[in-house]
Protein backbone atom coordinates (compact mmCIF):
# COMPACT_ATOMS: atom_id res chain seq x y z
CA UNK A 1 0.00 0.00 0.00
CA UNK A 2 1.39 3.43 -0.88
CA UNK A 3 2.02 5.99 1.81
CA UNK A 4 -0.05 9.17 2.04
CA UNK A 5 2.97 11.15 0.80
CA UNK A 6 3.28 8.87 -2.24
CA UNK A 7 -0.42 9.22 -3.00
CA UNK A 8 -0.18 12.99 -2.71
CA UNK A 9 2.84 13.05 -5.03
CA UNK A 10 0.85 11.07 -7.61
CA UNK A 11 -2.14 13.39 -7.23
CA UNK A 12 0.05 16.47 -7.71
CA UNK A 13 1.12 15.09 -11.10
CA UNK A 14 -2.34 13.82 -12.08
CA UNK A 15 -3.77 14.72 -15.47
CA UNK A 16 -6.46 12.01 -15.66
CA UNK A 17 -9.29 14.44 -16.37
CA UNK A 18 -9.78 17.98 -17.75
CA UNK A 19 -9.94 19.50 -14.24
CA UNK A 20 -6.15 19.26 -14.08
CA UNK A 21 -5.80 21.90 -16.81
CA UNK A 22 -7.66 24.60 -14.87
CA UNK A 23 -6.31 24.10 -11.37
CA UNK A 24 -4.02 26.39 -9.44
CA UNK A 25 -3.28 23.68 -6.87
CA UNK A 26 -4.23 20.08 -6.29
CA UNK A 27 -6.25 19.97 -3.07
CA UNK A 28 -5.25 16.53 -1.84
CA UNK A 29 -6.19 16.58 1.82
CA UNK A 30 -5.04 17.83 5.19
CA UNK A 31 -4.88 16.72 8.79
CA UNK A 32 -3.80 13.87 11.00
CA UNK A 33 -2.72 10.88 8.87
CA UNK A 34 -3.77 8.59 11.75
CA UNK A 35 -7.12 10.26 12.44
CA UNK A 36 -10.05 8.29 13.81
CA UNK A 37 -12.45 10.55 11.94
CA UNK A 38 -12.28 11.70 8.33
CA UNK A 39 -14.44 14.31 6.63
CA UNK A 40 -15.04 14.02 2.88
CA UNK A 41 -16.50 16.88 0.87
CA UNK A 42 -17.31 17.38 -2.78
CA UNK A 43 -14.46 19.34 -4.30
CA UNK A 44 -12.35 22.44 -3.86
CA UNK A 45 -13.77 25.89 -4.35
CA UNK A 46 -11.86 29.01 -5.33
CA UNK A 47 -10.23 29.60 -1.93
CA UNK A 48 -9.24 25.95 -1.63
CA UNK A 49 -7.76 25.94 -5.13
CA UNK A 50 -5.68 29.02 -4.32
CA UNK A 51 -4.42 27.68 -1.00
CA UNK A 52 -4.20 23.96 -1.87
CA UNK A 53 -6.11 22.98 1.28
CA UNK A 54 -9.71 21.76 1.66
CA UNK A 55 -12.37 23.73 3.50
CA UNK A 56 -10.54 27.01 4.07
CA UNK A 57 -13.39 29.38 3.18
CA UNK A 58 -16.69 30.05 4.94
CA UNK A 59 -17.71 26.38 4.70
CA UNK A 60 -14.45 25.43 6.38
CA UNK A 61 -15.04 27.89 9.19
CA UNK A 62 -18.45 26.35 9.83
CA UNK A 63 -16.98 22.84 9.64
CA UNK A 64 -14.29 23.78 12.18
CA UNK A 65 -16.89 25.30 14.51
CA UNK A 66 -19.13 22.22 14.37
CA UNK A 67 -16.19 19.87 14.96
CA UNK A 68 -15.21 21.86 18.05
CA UNK A 69 -18.71 22.35 19.43
CA UNK A 70 -20.24 18.94 18.74
CA UNK A 71 -17.28 16.54 18.73
CA UNK A 72 -14.75 18.43 20.82
CA UNK A 73 -11.92 18.17 18.28
CA UNK A 74 -9.95 20.51 16.07
CA UNK A 75 -8.88 20.39 12.44
CA UNK A 76 -5.47 19.00 13.41
CA UNK A 77 -7.13 15.91 14.95
CA UNK A 78 -9.08 14.85 11.84
CA UNK A 79 -8.33 14.28 8.19
CA UNK A 80 -10.22 16.30 5.57
CA UNK A 81 -10.39 15.43 1.87
CA UNK A 82 -12.68 15.80 -1.12
CA UNK A 83 -14.13 13.52 -3.78
CA UNK A 84 -12.32 15.45 -6.52
CA UNK A 85 -8.91 16.98 -5.94
CA UNK A 86 -9.12 19.85 -8.48
CA UNK A 87 -11.61 22.72 -8.63
CA UNK A 88 -14.42 22.33 -11.14
CA UNK A 89 -14.71 25.53 -13.24
CA UNK A 90 -17.01 28.11 -11.70
CA UNK A 91 -17.54 25.80 -8.71
CA UNK A 92 -19.91 23.65 -10.78
CA UNK A 93 -20.73 20.12 -9.66
CA UNK A 94 -18.09 17.52 -10.51
CA UNK A 95 -18.92 15.38 -13.55
CA UNK A 96 -19.14 11.57 -13.32
CA UNK A 97 -15.89 11.06 -15.27
CA UNK A 98 -14.07 13.52 -12.98
CA UNK A 99 -15.34 11.69 -9.91
CA UNK A 100 -14.29 8.36 -11.41
CA UNK A 101 -10.81 9.74 -12.14
CA UNK A 102 -10.30 10.85 -8.52
CA UNK A 103 -12.05 7.94 -6.82
CA UNK A 104 -8.88 5.80 -6.51
CA UNK A 105 -7.12 8.64 -4.66
CA UNK A 106 -9.97 8.97 -2.15
CA UNK A 107 -10.29 5.22 -1.60
CA UNK A 108 -6.54 4.90 -1.04
CA UNK A 109 -6.58 7.88 1.34
CA UNK A 110 -9.26 6.08 3.36
CA UNK A 111 -7.24 2.85 3.35
CA UNK A 112 -4.00 4.54 4.44
CA UNK A 113 -5.57 6.74 7.12
CA UNK A 114 -7.86 4.00 8.40
CA UNK A 115 -10.45 6.20 10.14
CA UNK A 116 -13.11 4.60 12.33
CA UNK A 117 -15.70 7.12 11.11
CA UNK A 118 -16.11 8.91 7.79
CA UNK A 119 -18.42 11.92 7.76
CA UNK A 120 -19.56 12.58 4.22
CA UNK A 121 -20.43 16.21 3.59
CA UNK A 122 -23.19 16.53 1.01
CA UNK A 123 -24.57 14.56 -1.90
CA UNK A 124 -21.47 13.75 -3.91
CA UNK A 125 -19.38 12.21 -1.14
CA UNK A 126 -22.37 10.38 0.34
CA UNK A 127 -23.59 8.95 -2.97
CA UNK A 128 -20.08 7.90 -4.01
CA UNK A 129 -19.04 6.13 -0.83
CA UNK A 130 -22.45 4.61 -0.13
CA UNK A 131 -22.87 3.62 -3.80
CA UNK A 132 -26.40 4.98 -3.98
CA UNK A 133 -28.52 7.41 -5.92
CA UNK A 134 -30.40 8.52 -2.79
CA UNK A 135 -29.95 12.17 -1.87
CA UNK A 136 -28.45 13.53 1.32
CA UNK A 137 -31.85 14.47 2.78
CA UNK A 138 -32.86 10.79 2.82
CA UNK A 139 -29.39 9.46 3.75
CA UNK A 140 -28.54 11.67 6.71
CA UNK A 141 -29.61 10.85 10.22
CA UNK A 142 -28.28 7.28 10.06
CA UNK A 143 -25.01 5.38 10.33
CA UNK A 144 -23.95 3.06 7.50
CA UNK A 145 -21.34 0.30 7.46
CA UNK A 146 -18.46 0.85 5.05
CA UNK A 147 -15.78 -1.80 4.85
CA UNK A 148 -14.49 -2.08 8.44
CA UNK A 149 -15.70 1.39 9.46
CA UNK A 150 -18.86 3.51 9.38
CA UNK A 151 -20.13 6.43 7.35
CA UNK A 152 -22.20 9.24 8.86
CA UNK A 153 -23.66 11.34 6.04
CA UNK A 154 -24.60 14.95 6.64
CA UNK A 155 -25.27 18.14 4.72
CA UNK A 156 -22.41 20.07 3.17
CA UNK A 157 -21.66 23.19 5.26
CA UNK A 158 -22.41 25.35 2.23
CA UNK A 159 -26.04 24.17 2.40
CA UNK A 160 -26.37 25.81 5.82
CA UNK A 161 -24.60 28.95 4.60
CA UNK A 162 -26.75 29.27 1.48
CA UNK A 163 -29.88 29.74 3.51
CA UNK A 164 -30.65 26.16 4.47
CA UNK A 165 -31.86 27.65 7.69
CA UNK A 166 -31.86 26.33 11.19
CA UNK A 167 -33.10 22.89 10.13
CA UNK A 168 -29.97 22.16 8.07
CA UNK A 169 -27.65 23.38 10.80
CA UNK A 170 -29.57 21.42 13.46
CA UNK A 171 -29.34 18.32 11.27
CA UNK A 172 -25.59 18.79 10.88
CA UNK A 173 -25.17 19.20 14.63
CA UNK A 174 -27.12 15.97 15.26
CA UNK A 175 -25.02 14.14 12.66
CA UNK A 176 -21.78 15.37 14.22
CA UNK A 177 -22.98 14.07 17.61
CA UNK A 178 -23.82 10.77 15.88
CA UNK A 179 -20.27 10.64 14.50
CA UNK A 180 -18.84 11.31 17.96
CA UNK A 181 -20.87 8.43 19.39
CA UNK A 182 -19.33 6.12 16.78
CA UNK A 183 -15.84 7.01 18.00
CA UNK A 184 -16.54 5.63 21.48
C-alpha positions as a Markdown table, in Angstrom:
| # | Residue | x | y | z |
|---|---|---|---|---|
| 1 | Unk | 0.0 | 0.0 | 0.0 |
| 2 | Unk | 1.4 | 3.4 | -0.9 |
| 3 | Unk | 2.0 | 6.0 | 1.8 |
| 4 | Unk | 0.0 | 9.2 | 2.0 |
| 5 | Unk | 3.0 | 11.1 | 0.8 |
| 6 | Unk | 3.3 | 8.9 | -2.2 |
| 7 | Unk | -0.4 | 9.2 | -3.0 |
| 8 | Unk | -0.2 | 13.0 | -2.7 |
| 9 | Unk | 2.8 | 13.1 | -5.0 |
| 10 | Unk | 0.8 | 11.1 | -7.6 |
| 11 | Unk | -2.1 | 13.4 | -7.2 |
| 12 | Unk | 0.1 | 16.5 | -7.7 |
| 13 | Unk | 1.1 | 15.1 | -11.1 |
| 14 | Unk | -2.3 | 13.8 | -12.1 |
| 15 | Unk | -3.8 | 14.7 | -15.5 |
| 16 | Unk | -6.5 | 12.0 | -15.7 |
| 17 | Unk | -9.3 | 14.4 | -16.4 |
| 18 | Unk | -9.8 | 18.0 | -17.7 |
| 19 | Unk | -9.9 | 19.5 | -14.2 |
| 20 | Unk | -6.2 | 19.3 | -14.1 |
| 21 | Unk | -5.8 | 21.9 | -16.8 |
| 22 | Unk | -7.7 | 24.6 | -14.9 |
| 23 | Unk | -6.3 | 24.1 | -11.4 |
| 24 | Unk | -4.0 | 26.4 | -9.4 |
| 25 | Unk | -3.3 | 23.7 | -6.9 |
| 26 | Unk | -4.2 | 20.1 | -6.3 |
| 27 | Unk | -6.2 | 20.0 | -3.1 |
| 28 | Unk | -5.3 | 16.5 | -1.8 |
| 29 | Unk | -6.2 | 16.6 | 1.8 |
| 30 | Unk | -5.0 | 17.8 | 5.2 |
| 31 | Unk | -4.9 | 16.7 | 8.8 |
| 32 | Unk | -3.8 | 13.9 | 11.0 |
| 33 | Unk | -2.7 | 10.9 | 8.9 |
| 34 | Unk | -3.8 | 8.6 | 11.7 |
| 35 | Unk | -7.1 | 10.3 | 12.4 |
| 36 | Unk | -10.0 | 8.3 | 13.8 |
| 37 | Unk | -12.4 | 10.5 | 11.9 |
| 38 | Unk | -12.3 | 11.7 | 8.3 |
| 39 | Unk | -14.4 | 14.3 | 6.6 |
| 40 | Unk | -15.0 | 14.0 | 2.9 |
| 41 | Unk | -16.5 | 16.9 | 0.9 |
| 42 | Unk | -17.3 | 17.4 | -2.8 |
| 43 | Unk | -14.5 | 19.3 | -4.3 |
| 44 | Unk | -12.3 | 22.4 | -3.9 |
| 45 | Unk | -13.8 | 25.9 | -4.3 |
| 46 | Unk | -11.9 | 29.0 | -5.3 |
| 47 | Unk | -10.2 | 29.6 | -1.9 |
| 48 | Unk | -9.2 | 25.9 | -1.6 |
| 49 | Unk | -7.8 | 25.9 | -5.1 |
| 50 | Unk | -5.7 | 29.0 | -4.3 |
| 51 | Unk | -4.4 | 27.7 | -1.0 |
| 52 | Unk | -4.2 | 24.0 | -1.9 |
| 53 | Unk | -6.1 | 23.0 | 1.3 |
| 54 | Unk | -9.7 | 21.8 | 1.7 |
| 55 | Unk | -12.4 | 23.7 | 3.5 |
| 56 | Unk | -10.5 | 27.0 | 4.1 |
| 57 | Unk | -13.4 | 29.4 | 3.2 |
| 58 | Unk | -16.7 | 30.0 | 4.9 |
| 59 | Unk | -17.7 | 26.4 | 4.7 |
| 60 | Unk | -14.5 | 25.4 | 6.4 |
| 61 | Unk | -15.0 | 27.9 | 9.2 |
| 62 | Unk | -18.5 | 26.4 | 9.8 |
| 63 | Unk | -17.0 | 22.8 | 9.6 |
| 64 | Unk | -14.3 | 23.8 | 12.2 |
| 65 | Unk | -16.9 | 25.3 | 14.5 |
| 66 | Unk | -19.1 | 22.2 | 14.4 |
| 67 | Unk | -16.2 | 19.9 | 15.0 |
| 68 | Unk | -15.2 | 21.9 | 18.0 |
| 69 | Unk | -18.7 | 22.4 | 19.4 |
| 70 | Unk | -20.2 | 18.9 | 18.7 |
| 71 | Unk | -17.3 | 16.5 | 18.7 |
| 72 | Unk | -14.7 | 18.4 | 20.8 |
| 73 | Unk | -11.9 | 18.2 | 18.3 |
| 74 | Unk | -9.9 | 20.5 | 16.1 |
| 75 | Unk | -8.9 | 20.4 | 12.4 |
| 76 | Unk | -5.5 | 19.0 | 13.4 |
| 77 | Unk | -7.1 | 15.9 | 15.0 |
| 78 | Unk | -9.1 | 14.8 | 11.8 |
| 79 | Unk | -8.3 | 14.3 | 8.2 |
| 80 | Unk | -10.2 | 16.3 | 5.6 |
| 81 | Unk | -10.4 | 15.4 | 1.9 |
| 82 | Unk | -12.7 | 15.8 | -1.1 |
| 83 | Unk | -14.1 | 13.5 | -3.8 |
| 84 | Unk | -12.3 | 15.5 | -6.5 |
| 85 | Unk | -8.9 | 17.0 | -5.9 |
| 86 | Unk | -9.1 | 19.8 | -8.5 |
| 87 | Unk | -11.6 | 22.7 | -8.6 |
| 88 | Unk | -14.4 | 22.3 | -11.1 |
| 89 | Unk | -14.7 | 25.5 | -13.2 |
| 90 | Unk | -17.0 | 28.1 | -11.7 |
| 91 | Unk | -17.5 | 25.8 | -8.7 |
| 92 | Unk | -19.9 | 23.6 | -10.8 |
| 93 | Unk | -20.7 | 20.1 | -9.7 |
| 94 | Unk | -18.1 | 17.5 | -10.5 |
| 95 | Unk | -18.9 | 15.4 | -13.5 |
| 96 | Unk | -19.1 | 11.6 | -13.3 |
| 97 | Unk | -15.9 | 11.1 | -15.3 |
| 98 | Unk | -14.1 | 13.5 | -13.0 |
| 99 | Unk | -15.3 | 11.7 | -9.9 |
| 100 | Unk | -14.3 | 8.4 | -11.4 |
| 101 | Unk | -10.8 | 9.7 | -12.1 |
| 102 | Unk | -10.3 | 10.8 | -8.5 |
| 103 | Unk | -12.0 | 7.9 | -6.8 |
| 104 | Unk | -8.9 | 5.8 | -6.5 |
| 105 | Unk | -7.1 | 8.6 | -4.7 |
| 106 | Unk | -10.0 | 9.0 | -2.1 |
| 107 | Unk | -10.3 | 5.2 | -1.6 |
| 108 | Unk | -6.5 | 4.9 | -1.0 |
| 109 | Unk | -6.6 | 7.9 | 1.3 |
| 110 | Unk | -9.3 | 6.1 | 3.4 |
| 111 | Unk | -7.2 | 2.8 | 3.4 |
| 112 | Unk | -4.0 | 4.5 | 4.4 |
| 113 | Unk | -5.6 | 6.7 | 7.1 |
| 114 | Unk | -7.9 | 4.0 | 8.4 |
| 115 | Unk | -10.4 | 6.2 | 10.1 |
| 116 | Unk | -13.1 | 4.6 | 12.3 |
| 117 | Unk | -15.7 | 7.1 | 11.1 |
| 118 | Unk | -16.1 | 8.9 | 7.8 |
| 119 | Unk | -18.4 | 11.9 | 7.8 |
| 120 | Unk | -19.6 | 12.6 | 4.2 |
| 121 | Unk | -20.4 | 16.2 | 3.6 |
| 122 | Unk | -23.2 | 16.5 | 1.0 |
| 123 | Unk | -24.6 | 14.6 | -1.9 |
| 124 | Unk | -21.5 | 13.7 | -3.9 |
| 125 | Unk | -19.4 | 12.2 | -1.1 |
| 126 | Unk | -22.4 | 10.4 | 0.3 |
| 127 | Unk | -23.6 | 9.0 | -3.0 |
| 128 | Unk | -20.1 | 7.9 | -4.0 |
| 129 | Unk | -19.0 | 6.1 | -0.8 |
| 130 | Unk | -22.4 | 4.6 | -0.1 |
| 131 | Unk | -22.9 | 3.6 | -3.8 |
| 132 | Unk | -26.4 | 5.0 | -4.0 |
| 133 | Unk | -28.5 | 7.4 | -5.9 |
| 134 | Unk | -30.4 | 8.5 | -2.8 |
| 135 | Unk | -30.0 | 12.2 | -1.9 |
| 136 | Unk | -28.5 | 13.5 | 1.3 |
| 137 | Unk | -31.9 | 14.5 | 2.8 |
| 138 | Unk | -32.9 | 10.8 | 2.8 |
| 139 | Unk | -29.4 | 9.5 | 3.8 |
| 140 | Unk | -28.5 | 11.7 | 6.7 |
| 141 | Unk | -29.6 | 10.8 | 10.2 |
| 142 | Unk | -28.3 | 7.3 | 10.1 |
| 143 | Unk | -25.0 | 5.4 | 10.3 |
| 144 | Unk | -24.0 | 3.1 | 7.5 |
| 145 | Unk | -21.3 | 0.3 | 7.5 |
| 146 | Unk | -18.5 | 0.9 | 5.0 |
| 147 | Unk | -15.8 | -1.8 | 4.8 |
| 148 | Unk | -14.5 | -2.1 | 8.4 |
| 149 | Unk | -15.7 | 1.4 | 9.5 |
| 150 | Unk | -18.9 | 3.5 | 9.4 |
| 151 | Unk | -20.1 | 6.4 | 7.4 |
| 152 | Unk | -22.2 | 9.2 | 8.9 |
| 153 | Unk | -23.7 | 11.3 | 6.0 |
| 154 | Unk | -24.6 | 15.0 | 6.6 |
| 155 | Unk | -25.3 | 18.1 | 4.7 |
| 156 | Unk | -22.4 | 20.1 | 3.2 |
| 157 | Unk | -21.7 | 23.2 | 5.3 |
| 158 | Unk | -22.4 | 25.4 | 2.2 |
| 159 | Unk | -26.0 | 24.2 | 2.4 |
| 160 | Unk | -26.4 | 25.8 | 5.8 |
| 161 | Unk | -24.6 | 28.9 | 4.6 |
| 162 | Unk | -26.8 | 29.3 | 1.5 |
| 163 | Unk | -29.9 | 29.7 | 3.5 |
| 164 | Unk | -30.6 | 26.2 | 4.5 |
| 165 | Unk | -31.9 | 27.6 | 7.7 |
| 166 | Unk | -31.9 | 26.3 | 11.2 |
| 167 | Unk | -33.1 | 22.9 | 10.1 |
| 168 | Unk | -30.0 | 22.2 | 8.1 |
| 169 | Unk | -27.6 | 23.4 | 10.8 |
| 170 | Unk | -29.6 | 21.4 | 13.5 |
| 171 | Unk | -29.3 | 18.3 | 11.3 |
| 172 | Unk | -25.6 | 18.8 | 10.9 |
| 173 | Unk | -25.2 | 19.2 | 14.6 |
| 174 | Unk | -27.1 | 16.0 | 15.3 |
| 175 | Unk | -25.0 | 14.1 | 12.7 |
| 176 | Unk | -21.8 | 15.4 | 14.2 |
| 177 | Unk | -23.0 | 14.1 | 17.6 |
| 178 | Unk | -23.8 | 10.8 | 15.9 |
| 179 | Unk | -20.3 | 10.6 | 14.5 |
| 180 | Unk | -18.8 | 11.3 | 18.0 |
| 181 | Unk | -20.9 | 8.4 | 19.4 |
| 182 | Unk | -19.3 | 6.1 | 16.8 |
| 183 | Unk | -15.8 | 7.0 | 18.0 |
| 184 | Unk | -16.5 | 5.6 | 21.5 |
